[in-house]
Amino acid sequence: MKYDLPQRLSRIADADAVSTDTNALLAAVNISEQARTMVQHEVRYTANQIRTLADAMGDPEDADELYGALASLWLELRLQWQRHNDVANYDLMRHGEAKPIDLVRGSVSSYYVQRIESLLQPEQTQCLNIKALAIIDSLRQDFVSPAETV
């Protein structure tokens, strides 16, 4: 199998494409200009992070490291999505409505997760999942209390 993950990552993080998609999303919601600017900045920042991974680890011998770094980014985006949805759901429950900015930010995180997942073949998804679980297990080990290790 040809190692083309870096090129495909660069394509899904194309600044023009993600800006166009983001502007379409932002046109459909009522948020402040400051919030729009913040979202556009976050979108460009994430796209740049994806391109940075692809550029730094673009050789076939870097595949293992790229999957590890991509797993970290993928987990970060999944956790952002979860956090924004939790906040929106809590606001909805307490106040009868969710703040549009939380919905937009959750949508943007979900957008990137979907873009990353869409370019992976089943064996690549499995590799990403293995790397992500290893990261979670490593973090869990960092928080094991001394009483639990006895």
C-alpha positions in Angstrom: 0.0 0.0 0.0 1.3 3.4 -1.0 2.1 5.7 2.0 0.1 8.7 1.1 -1.4 9.7 4.5 0.7 12.9 4.7 -0.6 14.1 1.3 -4.2 13.2 2.2 -3.9 15.0 5.6 -2.6 18.1 3.8 -5.6 18.0 1.4 -8.2 17.8 4.2 -6.5 20.7 5.9 -6.4 22.9 2.8 -6.9 26.5 4.2 -9.2 27.5 1.3 -11.5 24.5 1.7 -11.8 24.7 5.4 -12.3 28.5 5.3 -15.1 28.0 2.7 -16.8 25.3 4.8 -16.4 27.4 8.0 -17.9 30.5 6.4 -20.9 28.5 5.2 -21.4 27.3 8.7 -21.0 30.8 10.2 -23.4 32.3 7.7 -26.1 30.0 9.1 -25.8 31.1 12.7 -26.2 34.3 14.6 -23.0 35.0 16.6 -21.0 38.1 17.3 -18.3 39.3 14.9 -15.8 38.6 17.7 -17.0 35.0 18.0 -16.8 34.6 14.2 -13.3 35.8 14.2 -12.4 33.4 17.1 -13.9 30.4 15.3 -12.1 31.3 12.0 -8.9 31.6 13.9 -9.4 28.2 15.6 -10.2 26.6 12.2 -7.1 28.0 10.6 -5.0 27.0 13.6 -6.3 23.4 13.5 -5.7 23.2 9.7 -2.2 24.4 10.3 -1.6 21.8 13.0 -2.7 19.0 10.6 -0.5 20.3 7.8 2.4 20.6 10.3 2.0 16.9 11.2 1.9 15.9 7.5 5.0 18.0 6.7 7.1 17.0 9.7 6.4 13.2 9.3 5.9 12.8 5.6 8.4 10.0 4.9 7.3 6.3 5.0 9.7 5.6 7.8 7.8 8.2 9.9 4.4 6.5 9.6 4.4 5.2 13.2 5.2 8.6 14.6 2.6 10.3 12.3 -0.1 7.9 13.5 0.9 8.6 17.1 0.8 12.4 16.6 -2.4 12.2 14.6 -4.0 10.1 17.4 -3.2 12.9 19.8 -4.8 15.5 17.6 -7.8 13.2 16.9 -8.3 12.7 20.6 -8.0 16.4 21.3 -10.6 17.2 18.7 -12.9 14.4 20.0 -12.6 15.8 23.5 -13.2 19.4 22.3 -16.3 18.1 20.6 -17.5 16.4 23.8 -16.8 19.4 25.9 -18.6 21.9 23.6 -21.6 19.5 23.4 -21.7 19.0 27.2 -21.7 22.8 27.7 -24.4 23.2 25.1 -26.6 20.4 26.6 -26.2 21.8 30.1 -27.2 25.3 28.9 -30.2 23.8 27.1 -31.2 21.9 30.2 -30.8 24.9 32.6 -31.8 27.8 30.4 -33.9 26.3 27.6 -31.3 27.1 24.9 -27.7 26.5 24.0 -25.4 29.3 23.2 -24.7 29.3 19.4 -21.0 29.7 19.9 -20.8 26.4 21.8 -22.8 24.7 19.0 -20.5 26.2 16.4 -17.3 25.2 18.2 -18.7 21.7 18.6 -19.5 21.5 14.9 -16.0 22.7 13.9 -14.4 20.0 16.1 -16.8 17.4 14.7 -16.0 18.7 11.2 -12.3 18.0 11.6 -12.9 14.6 13.3 -15.0 13.6 10.3 -12.4 14.9 7.8 -9.6 12.9 9.5 -11.7 9.7 9.8 -12.9 10.0 6.2 -9.4 9.7 4.7 -8.5 6.5 6.7 -8.7 3.0 5.4 -9.9 0.4 7.9 -6.4 -0.7 8.8 -5.3 2.9 9.2 -8.3 3.5 11.5 -7.3 0.5 13.5 -3.7 1.9 13.8 -5.1 5.2 14.9 -7.3 3.6 17.5 -4.4 1.5 18.9 -2.3 4.7 19.2 -5.2 6.6 20.8 -5.8 3.8 23.3 -2.1 3.8 24.1 -2.2 7.5 24.8 -5.2 7.1 27.1 -3.6 4.2 28.9 -0.4 6.2 29.4 -2.4 9.1 30.8 -4.3 6.8 33.1 -1.0 5.4 34.4 0.0 9.0 35.2 -3.0 9.3 37.5 -3.0 6.0 39.3 -2.9 6.7 43.0 -0.3 4.8 45.2 -3.1 3.0 46.9 -4.3 1.5 43.6 -0.8 0.2 42.8 -0.7 -2.0 45.9 
